[in-house]
Amino acid sequence: MIDLFFKIGLPVVMIGIVTLASHRYGPAVGGILSAVPAKGGPILLFLALEQNTSFAATSAAASLGGAGGCGVFCLVYALLCRRFSWPIAGAGAYGAFAVTWAVMLPISAWGLAPAFAVTVAILMVSRRLLPEAPPMPRRATSASELPSRMIAGAAMVVFVTTAGPYFGATISGMLTTIPTVAAVMALFTHAQEGPDRTIGVMRGLTHGLLGFAAFLTVVAATLVPLGVVASFALAACAVVAVQFVELRSALRARRPAAELAAEFALPEAAE
């Protein structure tokens, strides 16, 4: 039962939290929370416990290419979503993810430090190239919207967690980072709320992915020498620190926009 919760339940719960946060605090905040390793963290933990620490450390190092690929996924989806429907945008974004991960694979063989540096560079460039989106108002969550997102997320996570161990440490690392929570957020937001809000979520996600890259790097570097408990504790501290900085930045950037929107709303209210 505990195994099932961490492999499937935690990511699905995270989809619900992210959806509610996105509607309450804006798509940028929702995007940052989407990148918390609620799927990748438990998968790597169970790989360490069920395989061995060396297998999980190799998977974590290989996952850095996937973290960079997630940044490119967000960029490509944001560029396509204003021109195409969600199936086409999703297919294009997943293709970009796969290509980026394949390019990163030989770079990962150079060592952890080069792989981390290139991943951060990819995420920063993706962030810079993302299109702008107008400030989005709060919105209510419909009764059917949240369950449908969570069911879709559960199906994707079941596939990843089931298939990964059969393909070795490197492919397991790729599957650990394949966009699931991000894809659910992108596809459903695009279909239900339109491209502008989707771009906001993608922008937030690229900020959150820096924390995910830090998490993977710490796990890859410390899992074998320090063991499971110490390694994951350090990685959790790293991701919390990075996400805290990114979240504060997003909320600070959101505040002037909210104040500006309130000013424009005043004459309307007076009428």
N, C-alpha and C positions, 0 to 999 in steps of 0.2 A: 504493500500500500504506500509506504514512504517513497519507495523507488518510483512508483507510478506518478506520485504527486510532483516530485522534483523533475522528472523527465517530461511530463506532459502538463500537469496541473499548474505549475509555477509560470511557464510561459503563457498559458491561456489566461490566467489571472492577470498577468502583466498586460496583455492586450486590453482587457477590460479597464485596468487602471489608466493606461495610456489614452484610451478613447475618451474616458471621462475627463482626464486632465486636459486633453486637447480642446474639448468643448468648453471647459471652465476657464482655462488660463491661456488658451491660444495654441495654434498649431506648432509654434516654435518650441514651447515647453513640452508638448506632447512628443515632438520629434526627439528631443534630448532624452526623455524618459524611455523612448523606444529602444535606444541603444544600450540601456543597462543590460548586462549579460545574463538575463533571466533564462535564456536558452543555452547559450554557449558555456556559461559557467557550470550548470548542472551536468551537461554532456561531458565536459572535460573532467569533472569530478568523478563521474561514474566510469569513465575510461581509465582514470588512475586507480580506482578501486577494483574494477573488474579485469583490467588488463595488467598494467604496471605503470609506475611513475615515468619511466623512460618513454613508453608508448604515448602517454598523455602529454608529456613535454614536447615530443616531436609533433603531435597534433596541434598543440598551442602555437608552436613556431610556424607551422604550415598555415594556421588560421590567420596569421597576419596578412597574408595575401588576400584572404577573403574579406578581412576588415577594410583593406584598400578597395577591394571590389565592391563592397557595400557603398562606399563613397561614390564610386562611379555609377553604381546602380541608381543612387539618388539623383545624381546629375542628369543622367540620360532620361530617367523617368520625368524629371521636372522639365526638361527640354521638349519631350514628346507629348506631355499630357495636354498641352493647349491646342495641339494640332490633331491628335489621334485619340481614339477611344481607349479605355483601360486595357483591353486584351493586347492591342498592338503596343501600347506604351510598356506594359508589363513584359512582353516578349523581348522587346528591344533592351529594356533595362537588365533582364536576366542574361541576355546574350553579352552585354557589356560587362556584367559581373564575371561571367565565365572567362572571357578574354583577359580581363585584368588579373584574375587569379592565375591563369596559365602563364602570363608574363611574369608574375611575381614568384612563381615556383622556383626558377633557377636563381633568382635573387635571394630567396630564403636559404639556398645552399651556401651562400657567401658568409652567412653568420647572422646572429640575432640582431646585432646593432645595425648593420646595413639594411636588413629587412624592416626594422622598426622605422629607420630614417626615411626610407622610400615610402612606407605606408603613410607616415605623417605628411610627407610631401604630397602624395596623391590626395589625401583628405583635404589639405589646405588649398590645393589647386581646384578640387571639385567644389569646395565652398566658395571660392572666388568666382567661379564660372556660373554658379547657379543664378537663374533669373530672379529678379525681385518679385515680391508678391505684396499686394496691398494689405493693410491691417484688416484682420477678420474679426467680426463680432462673436460674442459667445453664442452658443446654440444649445438647445436641449437635445438629449439623446432619446431616440424613439424606442418603443418597447421591443421591437424586433431587431433593431440595429446591433445592439451589443451582443446578444446570443449568436447572431449570424457571424459576426467577426470572430468570436471566440471559438465557434465550431470550425471555421475555416482554418484558424491558427492551429487548433488541435490536430487536424488532419495533416497539416504540413509538418508539424513537429514529430508526429508518429512516424512519418516516412523517414525523416532525417535520423532520428534516434534508432530506428530499426535497421536502416541500411548501412549506416556508418561503419560499425565494427567489422563488416564483411569485406571491406575494401582496403584495410590497412591504415596506418597512422596518418599518412599524408592526405588520402581522400577523406578520412574521418575529419581532419582539420578543415578541409574545404567545406564539407557538409555541416560542420559546426557553425560556420559563419554564413552559410547560404541564407539570403534574406527570407525570413519567415514572418516575424513580427513586423519588420519593415514593409514587406510585401503586402501583408494584410492591411496595414495602415494606408499604404499607397493606393492599392486597388479599391478598397472600400471608400476611402476619402474621395478619390477621383470620381467614382461612380455615384456617390450619394451627395457630395458637397461641392464638387467642381474642381477645376484645375488650380485656381488661386489658392485655396486652402491646402490642396495637395502640395503645392510648391512650398508653402510655409512649413508643412510637416517634414518635407525633404531637407529643407534648410536646417531645421532643428536637429534632424537625425545626423547630418554631417558633423555638427558640433558634438553630439553625444558619442560619435564613433571614435573620437580621440581618447575618451575614457576606456572604451572597449579595447583599443589597441594597447593602451597601457596595461590593462588587465591581462591580456594575452602575453605580453612581453614579460611581465613579472612571473606569471605561471611557468612560461617556458624556461626562464633563467633560474628559478629557485626550486622547482618541484623535485628534481632529483636530489640536490644536496640538502634541502631543508625538510622534505616530506610534505604530505598532503595538507595537514592542518596549518602549519606555518606559512606555506606557500600561498594557499588560498586566502588566508587572513591578510597577508601583505598585498595580494592582488585586489582584494576587496577594498582595502584602505586606499589603494591607488585610484581605483575607479570612482570611489566616493569623492575623493579630493578633486579629481578632474571634473566630474559631473557637477559638483557644487559650484566650481568656478564658472563653468559654462552656463549653468542654470541661472546664476546671479546675473551674468551678462545678458542672457535672453530676457529676463524679467526687467532689467534696467532699460533695455532697448524697447521693450513693449510699453513701458509706462508713458513716455511722451506721446506715442501714437494713440494710446487710450485717451489721454488728456485732449489731444487734438480732435479726436472723434467726438468727444463730449462737447467741445466748443461748437462744432458744426451741428450738433444735435439740438443746441439751445434754441436757435431761431425757429426750428421746426416745432419744438415743444410750445413756444410762445404762440405760434399760429393756432 
